[in-house]
Amino acid sequence: MRTAAVAATAVSFALLVTACGGGDKSEDKGKGGAPSASATTTGAPAAKALSAAELDKLIVEKADLKGYQVQKAGAEDVVTADKVTTDKASCAPIAHAMSFISPGSPAASAERKVLAEPKKDASAKPEDALAGALGVEVTAVTLGSYEGQGAQEAFASVKKAGAECAGGFSVVHLKESTKVSKVAPESVTAGEEAVAFTVTSDLEGEAFTSKLVVFRKGNTLASFSTISFAPGGVAALPQALVDAQAAKLG
C-alpha cells in the first residue's frame, strides 16, 4: 500500500505538471503576472504583505488534517507565471491557480502537496489496492500574500476568468500544451470571498475532471487544485482541506 501510494503521488503530480503546470523552481517564485485591469479595489484598506516564512506558518500541515499526508512542494513542482501561458490572456489566472502559482503579483508565496491517504483494506488484492491508490485525490495548495489591494485584484481576476473562459482555453506549460474544454462554476464558502470551478481537460482524447477553489482572507489568497485518477476524475471539492486552511488563516 505504501508503494502504491508513492506511485500515485508521483504519477499524479507528473500529470499536474503536464496538464496544469509545474517544473523547475525559480528564485522569482511567487512573482505572478499583472492583475486584471477590471479588478475592483474600492473600499478595502491597504495591506502589508506577509513574508514567505510567515506564510509557511499559516499554510496547512499534517497536524491540521486527519487522513491526509502533507509535503512541501519541490523544485519539480513550482514554476514562475511566465512559464505557464494561455491562448486567452484572461484565462491565465485560472491556469496559474492550478499550477502552484498565486494569481496576480504576490509579494511572497508558500506551497504544499496534500495527498489523501488511501483507505486500508487488508483483504484487497494487490491490483485492487493499486487501483485504489491511483484514485487518491492530490491537491496543490498555494498561499500568496499581497501588498495593498493586490489580493482583491487577483481574486477578481480569477472570478472574471471563470466567466470568460467557461468554453475552454489552451495552456502551455514550458513546451507541454493542454486543452481545457470547460470551466464550470461550483458553490463554495470560505474566507471573505471565494470561487470554485470544475475544470474539464482533454487528455489524449479522454475527459479529465479536476476541481479548483480560490478564496481570499484579508491580503492572502489560498488556491486549491485537486486531481485524481479515479473514474470520472474528482467528484467533489476538497472541502475538508479548504475548511482547515480557512480556519488556520483565522
LOVODREN-724633 format. One record per residue: residue in three letters; x, y, z of N, C-alpha, C in turn. Coordinates in nm, 2 decimals. Example, Ala and Ser with C-alpha at 12.3 -4.5 7.8 and 13.67 -1.06 7.14 Angstrom:
! LOVODREN-724633
(ala,(1.32,-0.57,0.78),(1.23,-0.45,0.78),(1.32,-0.33,0.78))
(ser,(1.28,-0.22,0.71),(1.37,-0.11,0.71),(1.29,0.00,0.79))
//
This chain:
! LOVODREN-724633
(met,(0.08,-0.12,0.00),(0.00,0.00,0.00),(0.09,0.13,0.00))
(arg,(0.20,0.12,0.08),(0.29,0.24,0.08),(0.35,0.26,-0.06))
(thr,(0.39,0.15,-0.12),(0.45,0.17,-0.26),(0.35,0.22,-0.35))
(ala,(0.22,0.17,-0.34),(0.12,0.22,-0.43),(0.09,0.37,-0.41))
(ala,(0.09,0.41,-0.28),(0.06,0.55,-0.25),(0.17,0.64,-0.31))
(val,(0.30,0.60,-0.30),(0.41,0.67,-0.35),(0.39,0.68,-0.50))
(ala,(0.36,0.57,-0.57),(0.34,0.57,-0.71),(0.23,0.66,-0.75))
(ala,(0.12,0.66,-0.67),(0.01,0.75,-0.71),(0.05,0.90,-0.70))
(thr,(0.13,0.93,-0.59),(0.18,1.07,-0.58),(0.26,1.11,-0.70))
(ala,(0.36,1.02,-0.73),(0.45,1.06,-0.84),(0.37,1.07,-0.97))
(val,(0.29,0.98,-1.00),(0.21,0.98,-1.13),(0.12,1.10,-1.13))
(ser,(0.05,1.13,-1.02),(-0.05,1.24,-1.02),(0.02,1.37,-1.04))
(phe,(0.13,1.39,-0.98),(0.20,1.52,-0.99),(0.27,1.53,-1.13))
(ala,(0.31,1.42,-1.19),(0.35,1.42,-1.33),(0.24,1.47,-1.41))
(leu,(0.12,1.43,-1.38),(0.00,1.47,-1.46),(-0.02,1.62,-1.43))
(leu,(-0.01,1.66,-1.31),(-0.03,1.80,-1.28),(0.07,1.89,-1.35))
(val,(0.19,1.84,-1.37),(0.29,1.91,-1.44),(0.25,1.93,-1.59))
(thr,(0.21,1.82,-1.66),(0.18,1.83,-1.80),(0.04,1.89,-1.82))
(ala,(-0.05,1.87,-1.74),(-0.19,1.92,-1.76),(-0.21,2.06,-1.70))
(cys,(-0.15,2.09,-1.59),(-0.18,2.21,-1.52),(-0.06,2.30,-1.48))
(gly,(0.06,2.25,-1.49),(0.17,2.33,-1.46),(0.27,2.26,-1.37))
(gly,(0.38,2.32,-1.33),(0.49,2.26,-1.25),(0.62,2.26,-1.33))
(gly,(0.73,2.23,-1.26),(0.86,2.22,-1.33),(0.97,2.27,-1.24))
(asp,(1.07,2.34,-1.30),(1.18,2.39,-1.22),(1.15,2.51,-1.14))
(lys,(1.20,2.51,-1.02),(1.18,2.62,-0.92),(1.27,2.73,-0.96))
(ser,(1.22,2.86,-0.94),(1.30,2.97,-0.97),(1.31,3.06,-0.85))
(glu,(1.41,3.15,-0.84),(1.42,3.24,-0.73),(1.31,3.35,-0.74))
(asp,(1.24,3.36,-0.85),(1.14,3.45,-0.87),(1.00,3.40,-0.83))
(lys,(1.00,3.28,-0.77),(0.88,3.21,-0.73),(0.79,3.31,-0.65))
(gly,(0.66,3.31,-0.68),(0.57,3.40,-0.61),(0.55,3.53,-0.69))
(lys,(0.63,3.56,-0.79),(0.60,3.68,-0.87),(0.51,3.64,-0.99))
(gly,(0.39,3.68,-0.98),(0.29,3.65,-1.09),(0.28,3.75,-1.19))
(gly,(0.19,3.74,-1.28),(0.17,3.84,-1.39),(0.09,3.95,-1.33))
(ala,(0.06,4.05,-1.42),(-0.02,4.17,-1.38),(-0.16,4.13,-1.35))
(pro,(-0.22,4.19,-1.25),(-0.36,4.16,-1.22),(-0.45,4.21,-1.32))
(ser,(-0.58,4.16,-1.33),(-0.67,4.21,-1.43),(-0.71,4.36,-1.40))
(ala,(-0.71,4.43,-1.52),(-0.74,4.57,-1.51),(-0.89,4.60,-1.46))
(ser,(-0.97,4.49,-1.47),(-1.11,4.51,-1.43),(-1.13,4.48,-1.28))
(ala,(-1.03,4.44,-1.21),(-1.04,4.41,-1.07),(-1.09,4.54,-1.00))
(thr,(-1.18,4.52,-0.90),(-1.23,4.63,-0.82),(-1.16,4.63,-0.69))
(thr,(-1.12,4.75,-0.64),(-1.05,4.76,-0.52),(-1.11,4.87,-0.42))
(thr,(-1.22,4.92,-0.46),(-1.28,5.03,-0.38),(-1.32,4.98,-0.24))
(gly,(-1.28,5.06,-0.14),(-1.33,5.04,-0.01),(-1.24,4.95,0.08))
(ala,(-1.15,4.88,0.03),(-1.07,4.79,0.11),(-0.94,4.86,0.16))
(pro,(-0.90,4.85,0.28),(-0.78,4.92,0.33),(-0.66,4.86,0.27))
(ala,(-0.55,4.94,0.27),(-0.42,4.90,0.22),(-0.37,4.79,0.31))
(ala,(-0.29,4.70,0.26),(-0.24,4.59,0.35),(-0.09,4.57,0.32))
(lys,(-0.02,4.52,0.42),(0.12,4.49,0.40),(0.13,4.34,0.39))
(ala,(0.21,4.30,0.29),(0.22,4.15,0.26),(0.30,4.08,0.37))
(leu,(0.26,3.95,0.39),(0.34,3.86,0.48),(0.46,3.81,0.40))
(ser,(0.56,3.77,0.48),(0.68,3.71,0.42),(0.65,3.56,0.39))
(ala,(0.74,3.50,0.31),(0.73,3.36,0.28),(0.74,3.28,0.41))
(ala,(0.83,3.32,0.50),(0.84,3.25,0.63),(0.71,3.25,0.71))
(glu,(0.64,3.37,0.71),(0.51,3.38,0.78),(0.41,3.30,0.71))
(leu,(0.41,3.29,0.58),(0.31,3.21,0.51),(0.33,3.06,0.54))
(asp,(0.46,3.02,0.55),(0.49,2.88,0.58),(0.43,2.84,0.72))
(lys,(0.41,2.93,0.81),(0.35,2.90,0.94),(0.20,2.90,0.93))
(leu,(0.14,2.96,0.82),(0.00,2.96,0.81),(-0.06,2.86,0.71))
(ile,(0.02,2.80,0.63),(-0.03,2.71,0.53),(-0.06,2.57,0.60))
(val,(-0.16,2.50,0.55),(-0.19,2.37,0.62),(-0.08,2.27,0.63))
(glu,(-0.08,2.20,0.74),(0.02,2.09,0.76),(-0.05,1.97,0.81))
(lys,(0.02,1.86,0.82),(-0.04,1.73,0.86),(-0.12,1.74,0.99))
(ala,(-0.07,1.82,1.08),(-0.13,1.83,1.21),(-0.27,1.90,1.20))
(asp,(-0.30,1.97,1.09),(-0.42,2.04,1.08),(-0.53,1.95,1.01))
(leu,(-0.49,1.83,0.96),(-0.58,1.75,0.88),(-0.58,1.60,0.93))
(lys,(-0.69,1.54,0.92),(-0.69,1.39,0.95),(-0.71,1.32,0.82))
(gly,(-0.63,1.21,0.80),(-0.64,1.13,0.68),(-0.57,1.19,0.56))
(tyr,(-0.48,1.28,0.58),(-0.40,1.34,0.47),(-0.25,1.34,0.50))
(gln,(-0.17,1.33,0.39),(-0.03,1.35,0.40),(0.00,1.49,0.34))
(val,(0.09,1.56,0.40),(0.12,1.70,0.35),(0.27,1.71,0.33))
(gln,(0.31,1.76,0.21),(0.45,1.77,0.18),(0.48,1.91,0.13))
(lys,(0.60,1.97,0.15),(0.63,2.09,0.08),(0.65,2.06,-0.07))
(ala,(0.61,2.16,-0.15),(0.63,2.14,-0.29),(0.77,2.15,-0.32))
(gly,(0.82,2.06,-0.42),(0.96,2.06,-0.45),(0.99,2.14,-0.57))
(ala,(1.12,2.14,-0.61),(1.17,2.22,-0.72),(1.10,2.18,-0.85))
(glu,(1.06,2.05,-0.86),(1.00,2.00,-0.98),(0.85,2.04,-0.99))
(asp,(0.80,2.10,-0.89),(0.65,2.13,-0.88),(0.62,2.27,-0.92))
(val,(0.72,2.36,-0.89),(0.68,2.51,-0.90),(0.76,2.58,-1.01))
(val,(0.68,2.66,-1.09),(0.74,2.74,-1.19),(0.69,2.89,-1.17))
(thr,(0.75,2.98,-1.24),(0.70,3.12,-1.24),(0.59,3.14,-1.34))
(ala,(0.52,3.25,-1.32),(0.40,3.27,-1.40),(0.43,3.28,-1.55))
(asp,(0.55,3.33,-1.59),(0.58,3.34,-1.73),(0.60,3.20,-1.80))
(lys,(0.61,3.10,-1.72),(0.63,2.96,-1.78),(0.50,2.89,-1.80))
(val,(0.38,2.95,-1.76),(0.25,2.89,-1.78),(0.17,3.00,-1.86))
(thr,(0.15,2.97,-1.98),(0.08,3.07,-2.07),(-0.05,3.01,-2.13))
(thr,(-0.14,3.10,-2.17),(-0.27,3.06,-2.22),(-0.30,3.13,-2.36))
(asp,(-0.38,3.07,-2.44),(-0.41,3.13,-2.57),(-0.51,3.25,-2.55))
(lys,(-0.57,3.26,-2.43),(-0.66,3.37,-2.40),(-0.60,3.43,-2.27))
(ala,(-0.56,3.56,-2.28),(-0.49,3.62,-2.17),(-0.58,3.62,-2.04))
(ser,(-0.71,3.64,-2.06),(-0.80,3.65,-1.95),(-0.81,3.52,-1.87))
(cys,(-0.76,3.41,-1.93),(-0.77,3.27,-1.87),(-0.65,3.24,-1.78))
(ala,(-0.54,3.32,-1.79),(-0.42,3.30,-1.72),(-0.44,3.28,-1.57))
(pro,(-0.52,3.36,-1.50),(-0.54,3.35,-1.36),(-0.58,3.21,-1.32))
(ile,(-0.67,3.14,-1.40),(-0.71,3.01,-1.37),(-0.60,2.91,-1.39))
(ala,(-0.53,2.92,-1.50),(-0.42,2.84,-1.53),(-0.31,2.85,-1.42))
(his,(-0.29,2.97,-1.37),(-0.19,2.99,-1.27),(-0.23,2.93,-1.13))
(ala,(-0.36,2.95,-1.10),(-0.41,2.90,-0.97),(-0.41,2.74,-0.97))
(met,(-0.41,2.68,-1.09),(-0.40,2.54,-1.10),(-0.26,2.49,-1.10))
(ser,(-0.16,2.58,-1.09),(-0.02,2.54,-1.12),(0.08,2.58,-1.01))
(phe,(0.04,2.58,-0.88),(0.12,2.63,-0.78),(0.17,2.77,-0.80))
(ile,(0.09,2.85,-0.86),(0.12,2.99,-0.88),(0.01,3.08,-0.83))
(ser,(0.04,3.17,-0.74),(-0.07,3.26,-0.69),(-0.09,3.36,-0.80))
(pro,(-0.22,3.38,-0.84),(-0.25,3.48,-0.95),(-0.21,3.62,-0.91))
(gly,(-0.20,3.70,-1.01),(-0.16,3.84,-0.99),(-0.02,3.86,-0.96))
(ser,(0.01,3.95,-0.86),(0.15,3.98,-0.83),(0.18,3.97,-0.68))
(pro,(0.18,3.84,-0.63),(0.21,3.83,-0.49),(0.35,3.87,-0.45))
(ala,(0.36,3.92,-0.33),(0.50,3.95,-0.27),(0.57,3.83,-0.22))
(ala,(0.49,3.73,-0.18),(0.55,3.60,-0.13),(0.45,3.49,-0.14))
(ser,(0.49,3.37,-0.14),(0.40,3.26,-0.15),(0.46,3.13,-0.08))
(ala,(0.37,3.04,-0.06),(0.41,2.91,0.00),(0.32,2.80,-0.06))
(glu,(0.38,2.68,-0.08),(0.31,2.57,-0.15),(0.32,2.44,-0.07))
(arg,(0.21,2.36,-0.08),(0.21,2.23,-0.02),(0.14,2.13,-0.12))
(lys,(0.19,2.01,-0.12),(0.12,1.90,-0.18),(0.04,1.82,-0.08))
(val,(-0.09,1.80,-0.10),(-0.17,1.73,0.00),(-0.23,1.61,-0.06))
(leu,(-0.20,1.49,0.00),(-0.24,1.36,-0.06),(-0.33,1.29,0.04))
(ala,(-0.46,1.26,-0.01),(-0.55,1.19,0.08),(-0.49,1.05,0.10))
(glu,(-0.49,1.00,0.22),(-0.44,0.87,0.25),(-0.53,0.76,0.20))
(pro,(-0.48,0.66,0.12),(-0.56,0.55,0.07),(-0.63,0.48,0.18))
(lys,(-0.75,0.44,0.16),(-0.82,0.36,0.26),(-0.76,0.22,0.27))
(lys,(-0.73,0.18,0.39),(-0.67,0.05,0.41),(-0.77,-0.07,0.41))
(asp,(-0.73,-0.17,0.33),(-0.82,-0.29,0.33),(-0.73,-0.41,0.32))
(ala,(-0.71,-0.48,0.43),(-0.61,-0.59,0.43),(-0.65,-0.70,0.34))
(ser,(-0.78,-0.71,0.31),(-0.83,-0.82,0.23),(-0.82,-0.79,0.08))
(ala,(-0.79,-0.67,0.04),(-0.79,-0.63,-0.10),(-0.67,-0.70,-0.18))
(lys,(-0.70,-0.73,-0.30),(-0.60,-0.79,-0.39),(-0.50,-0.68,-0.42))
(pro,(-0.37,-0.72,-0.45),(-0.27,-0.62,-0.49),(-0.31,-0.52,-0.60))
(glu,(-0.38,-0.58,-0.70),(-0.42,-0.49,-0.81),(-0.53,-0.39,-0.77))
(asp,(-0.62,-0.44,-0.68),(-0.72,-0.35,-0.63),(-0.67,-0.24,-0.54))
(ala,(-0.57,-0.28,-0.46),(-0.50,-0.18,-0.38),(-0.43,-0.07,-0.46))
(leu,(-0.37,-0.12,-0.57),(-0.30,-0.02,-0.66),(-0.40,0.07,-0.72))
(ala,(-0.51,0.01,-0.77),(-0.62,0.10,-0.83),(-0.67,0.20,-0.74))
(gly,(-0.69,0.15,-0.61),(-0.74,0.25,-0.51),(-0.64,0.36,-0.48))
(ala,(-0.51,0.32,-0.48),(-0.41,0.43,-0.45),(-0.41,0.53,-0.56))
(leu,(-0.42,0.48,-0.69),(-0.41,0.57,-0.80),(-0.54,0.66,-0.81))
(gly,(-0.64,0.62,-0.74),(-0.76,0.70,-0.74),(-0.76,0.81,-0.62))
(val,(-0.66,0.81,-0.55),(-0.65,0.90,-0.44),(-0.64,1.05,-0.49))
(glu,(-0.70,1.14,-0.42),(-0.70,1.28,-0.46),(-0.58,1.35,-0.41))
(val,(-0.52,1.42,-0.50),(-0.40,1.50,-0.47),(-0.43,1.65,-0.50))
(thr,(-0.39,1.73,-0.40),(-0.43,1.87,-0.41),(-0.30,1.96,-0.40))
(ala,(-0.29,2.05,-0.50),(-0.18,2.15,-0.49),(-0.24,2.27,-0.41))
(val,(-0.18,2.31,-0.30),(-0.22,2.42,-0.22),(-0.12,2.53,-0.22))
(thr,(-0.17,2.65,-0.25),(-0.08,2.77,-0.26),(-0.14,2.88,-0.18))
(leu,(-0.05,2.95,-0.10),(-0.09,3.07,-0.03),(-0.01,3.18,-0.09))
(gly,(-0.07,3.29,-0.13),(0.00,3.41,-0.17),(-0.04,3.53,-0.09))
(ser,(0.06,3.61,-0.06),(0.03,3.74,0.02),(0.07,3.86,-0.07))
(tyr,(-0.01,3.96,-0.06),(-0.01,4.08,-0.15),(0.00,4.21,-0.07))
(glu,(0.07,4.30,-0.14),(0.07,4.44,-0.09),(-0.06,4.51,-0.13))
(gly,(-0.10,4.61,-0.05),(-0.21,4.70,-0.09),(-0.34,4.62,-0.13))
(gln,(-0.39,4.65,-0.25),(-0.51,4.58,-0.29),(-0.48,4.46,-0.38))
(gly,(-0.36,4.41,-0.38),(-0.32,4.31,-0.47),(-0.41,4.18,-0.46))
(ala,(-0.44,4.14,-0.34),(-0.52,4.02,-0.32),(-0.66,4.03,-0.38))
(gln,(-0.72,4.15,-0.35),(-0.86,4.18,-0.41),(-0.85,4.17,-0.56))
(glu,(-0.75,4.23,-0.62),(-0.74,4.24,-0.76),(-0.72,4.10,-0.82))
(ala,(-0.63,4.02,-0.75),(-0.60,3.89,-0.80),(-0.73,3.80,-0.79))
(phe,(-0.80,3.81,-0.68),(-0.92,3.73,-0.67),(-1.02,3.77,-0.78))
(ala,(-1.04,3.90,-0.80),(-1.13,3.95,-0.91),(-1.09,3.89,-1.05))
(ser,(-0.96,3.88,-1.07),(-0.92,3.83,-1.20),(-0.95,3.68,-1.22))
(val,(-0.94,3.60,-1.11),(-0.98,3.46,-1.11),(-1.13,3.45,-1.14))
(lys,(-1.21,3.53,-1.07),(-1.36,3.52,-1.08),(-1.39,3.56,-1.22))
(lys,(-1.33,3.66,-1.28),(-1.36,3.70,-1.42),(-1.32,3.60,-1.51))
(ala,(-1.21,3.53,-1.49),(-1.16,3.43,-1.58),(-1.26,3.31,-1.58))
(gly,(-1.32,3.28,-1.47),(-1.42,3.17,-1.46),(-1.53,3.19,-1.56))
(ala,(-1.57,3.32,-1.57),(-1.69,3.36,-1.65),(-1.64,3.36,-1.80))
(glu,(-1.53,3.42,-1.83),(-1.49,3.45,-1.96),(-1.43,3.32,-2.03))
(cys,(-1.39,3.22,-1.95),(-1.32,3.10,-2.00),(-1.40,2.98,-1.99))
(ala,(-1.54,3.00,-1.97),(-1.62,2.88,-1.95),(-1.62,2.78,-2.06))
(gly,(-1.60,2.83,-2.18),(-1.59,2.75,-2.30),(-1.46,2.68,-2.33))
(gly,(-1.36,2.71,-2.24),(-1.23,2.64,-2.25),(-1.12,2.73,-2.30))
(phe,(-1.00,2.68,-2.30),(-0.88,2.76,-2.34),(-0.76,2.66,-2.35))
(ser,(-0.65,2.70,-2.41),(-0.53,2.62,-2.42),(-0.43,2.67,-2.32))
(val,(-0.36,2.57,-2.26),(-0.25,2.61,-2.17),(-0.12,2.55,-2.22))
(val,(-0.01,2.63,-2.21),(0.12,2.58,-2.24),(0.21,2.59,-2.12))
(his,(0.25,2.48,-2.07),(0.35,2.48,-1.95),(0.48,2.44,-2.01))
(leu,(0.58,2.53,-2.01),(0.71,2.51,-2.08),(0.67,2.47,-2.22))
(lys,(0.70,2.34,-2.26),(0.67,2.30,-2.40),(0.55,2.21,-2.41))
(glu,(0.48,2.19,-2.30),(0.37,2.10,-2.29),(0.24,2.18,-2.31))
(ser,(0.16,2.13,-2.41),(0.03,2.20,-2.44),(-0.09,2.11,-2.40))
(thr,(-0.19,2.17,-2.33),(-0.31,2.10,-2.29),(-0.43,2.19,-2.32))
(lys,(-0.54,2.12,-2.36),(-0.66,2.19,-2.39),(-0.76,2.17,-2.27))
(val,(-0.80,2.28,-2.22),(-0.91,2.28,-2.12),(-1.04,2.31,-2.20))
(ser,(-1.13,2.21,-2.19),(-1.25,2.22,-2.27),(-1.37,2.29,-2.20))
(lys,(-1.37,2.29,-2.07),(-1.48,2.35,-2.00),(-1.44,2.40,-1.86))
(val,(-1.49,2.51,-1.81),(-1.47,2.56,-1.68),(-1.61,2.59,-1.62))
(ala,(-1.66,2.51,-1.53),(-1.80,2.53,-1.48),(-1.79,2.57,-1.33))
(pro,(-1.88,2.67,-1.29),(-1.88,2.72,-1.15),(-1.93,2.62,-1.06))
(glu,(-1.88,2.62,-0.93),(-1.93,2.54,-0.82),(-1.96,2.64,-0.71))
(ser,(-2.03,2.59,-0.61),(-2.07,2.67,-0.49),(-1.97,2.64,-0.38))
(val,(-1.92,2.75,-0.32),(-1.82,2.73,-0.21),(-1.83,2.85,-0.12))
(thr,(-1.80,2.83,0.01),(-1.80,2.94,0.11),(-1.67,2.93,0.19))
(ala,(-1.59,3.03,0.19),(-1.46,3.03,0.26),(-1.41,3.17,0.26))
(gly,(-1.34,3.21,0.37),(-1.27,3.34,0.38),(-1.37,3.45,0.36))
(glu,(-1.33,3.56,0.31),(-1.41,3.68,0.28),(-1.48,3.67,0.15))
(glu,(-1.42,3.60,0.05),(-1.49,3.58,-0.08),(-1.42,3.46,-0.14))
(ala,(-1.50,3.38,-0.21),(-1.44,3.25,-0.26),(-1.51,3.22,-0.40))
(val,(-1.44,3.15,-0.48),(-1.49,3.09,-0.60),(-1.44,2.95,-0.62))
(ala,(-1.52,2.87,-0.69),(-1.48,2.73,-0.72),(-1.52,2.69,-0.86))
(phe,(-1.45,2.60,-0.92),(-1.48,2.55,-1.05),(-1.45,2.40,-1.07))
(thr,(-1.53,2.34,-1.16),(-1.49,2.21,-1.21),(-1.43,2.24,-1.35))
(val,(-1.30,2.19,-1.36),(-1.23,2.21,-1.48),(-1.21,2.08,-1.56))
(thr,(-1.26,2.08,-1.68),(-1.25,1.96,-1.76),(-1.14,1.98,-1.87))
(ser,(-1.05,1.89,-1.87),(-0.94,1.90,-1.97),(-0.94,1.78,-2.06))
(asp,(-0.88,1.79,-2.18),(-0.88,1.68,-2.28),(-0.74,1.62,-2.27))
(leu,(-0.73,1.50,-2.22),(-0.61,1.43,-2.20),(-0.61,1.30,-2.29))
(glu,(-0.54,1.32,-2.40),(-0.53,1.21,-2.50),(-0.66,1.16,-2.54))
(gly,(-0.75,1.25,-2.57),(-0.89,1.22,-2.61),(-0.99,1.18,-2.51))
(glu,(-0.94,1.18,-2.38),(-1.03,1.15,-2.27),(-1.06,1.27,-2.19))
(ala,(-1.18,1.28,-2.13),(-1.21,1.39,-2.04),(-1.15,1.37,-1.90))
(phe,(-1.07,1.47,-1.85),(-1.01,1.46,-1.72),(-1.07,1.57,-1.64))
(thr,(-1.13,1.54,-1.53),(-1.20,1.64,-1.45),(-1.12,1.67,-1.32))
(ser,(-1.10,1.79,-1.29),(-1.04,1.84,-1.17),(-1.12,1.95,-1.10))
(lys,(-1.08,1.98,-0.98),(-1.15,2.09,-0.91),(-1.06,2.20,-0.87))
(leu,(-1.11,2.32,-0.87),(-1.03,2.44,-0.83),(-1.10,2.53,-0.74))
(val,(-1.04,2.56,-0.63),(-1.10,2.66,-0.53),(-1.00,2.77,-0.50))
(val,(-1.05,2.89,-0.50),(-0.97,3.01,-0.46),(-1.05,3.09,-0.36))
(phe,(-0.99,3.12,-0.25),(-1.06,3.22,-0.16),(-0.96,3.32,-0.10))
(arg,(-1.02,3.43,-0.06),(-0.94,3.54,-0.01),(-0.97,3.57,0.14))
(lys,(-0.86,3.58,0.22),(-0.88,3.62,0.36),(-0.78,3.74,0.38))
(gly,(-0.84,3.86,0.39),(-0.75,3.97,0.40),(-0.67,3.99,0.28))
(asn,(-0.54,4.00,0.29),(-0.45,4.02,0.18),(-0.38,3.89,0.14))
(thr,(-0.44,3.78,0.18),(-0.39,3.64,0.15),(-0.49,3.57,0.06))
(leu,(-0.43,3.51,-0.05),(-0.51,3.43,-0.14),(-0.47,3.28,-0.13))
(ala,(-0.57,3.19,-0.11),(-0.55,3.05,-0.10),(-0.61,2.98,-0.22))
(ser,(-0.53,2.90,-0.28),(-0.57,2.82,-0.40),(-0.55,2.67,-0.38))
(phe,(-0.65,2.60,-0.43),(-0.65,2.45,-0.42),(-0.69,2.39,-0.55))
(ser,(-0.60,2.31,-0.61),(-0.62,2.24,-0.74),(-0.61,2.09,-0.71))
(thr,(-0.72,2.02,-0.73),(-0.73,1.88,-0.69),(-0.75,1.79,-0.81))
(ile,(-0.67,1.69,-0.82),(-0.68,1.59,-0.93),(-0.69,1.45,-0.87))
(ser,(-0.73,1.35,-0.95),(-0.74,1.21,-0.92),(-0.75,1.13,-1.04))
(phe,(-0.70,1.00,-1.03),(-0.72,0.91,-1.14),(-0.84,0.82,-1.13))
(ala,(-0.92,0.85,-1.03),(-1.05,0.77,-1.01),(-1.13,0.79,-1.14))
(pro,(-1.22,0.69,-1.17),(-1.31,0.70,-1.29),(-1.39,0.83,-1.28))
(gly,(-1.39,0.91,-1.38),(-1.46,1.04,-1.38),(-1.39,1.15,-1.31))
(gly,(-1.27,1.13,-1.26),(-1.19,1.23,-1.20),(-1.23,1.27,-1.06))
(val,(-1.22,1.39,-1.02),(-1.26,1.44,-0.89),(-1.41,1.47,-0.88))
(ala,(-1.47,1.41,-0.78),(-1.62,1.42,-0.77),(-1.67,1.54,-0.69))
(ala,(-1.59,1.58,-0.60),(-1.63,1.69,-0.51),(-1.52,1.78,-0.47))
(leu,(-1.55,1.90,-0.43),(-1.45,1.99,-0.38),(-1.38,1.94,-0.26))
(pro,(-1.25,1.98,-0.24),(-1.17,1.93,-0.12),(-1.22,2.02,0.00))
(gln,(-1.34,2.00,0.04),(-1.40,2.09,0.14),(-1.33,2.08,0.28))
(ala,(-1.29,1.96,0.32),(-1.22,1.95,0.45),(-1.09,2.03,0.45))
(leu,(-1.02,2.02,0.34),(-0.89,2.09,0.32),(-0.91,2.24,0.32))
(val,(-1.01,2.28,0.24),(-1.04,2.43,0.24),(-1.08,2.48,0.37))
(asp,(-1.16,2.40,0.45),(-1.20,2.45,0.58),(-1.09,2.45,0.68))
(ala,(-0.99,2.36,0.67),(-0.88,2.36,0.75),(-0.79,2.48,0.73))
(gln,(-0.77,2.51,0.60),(-0.69,2.63,0.57),(-0.76,2.76,0.61))
(ala,(-0.89,2.77,0.59),(-0.96,2.88,0.63),(-0.95,2.91,0.78))
(ala,(-0.96,2.80,0.85),(-0.95,2.81,1.00),(-0.81,2.85,1.04))
(lys,(-0.71,2.81,0.97),(-0.57,2.84,1.01),(-0.54,2.99,0.98))
(leu,(-0.61,3.04,0.87),(-0.59,3.18,0.84),(-0.67,3.27,0.94))
(gly,(-0.76,3.21,1.01),(-0.84,3.29,1.11),(-0.96,3.36,1.05))
//
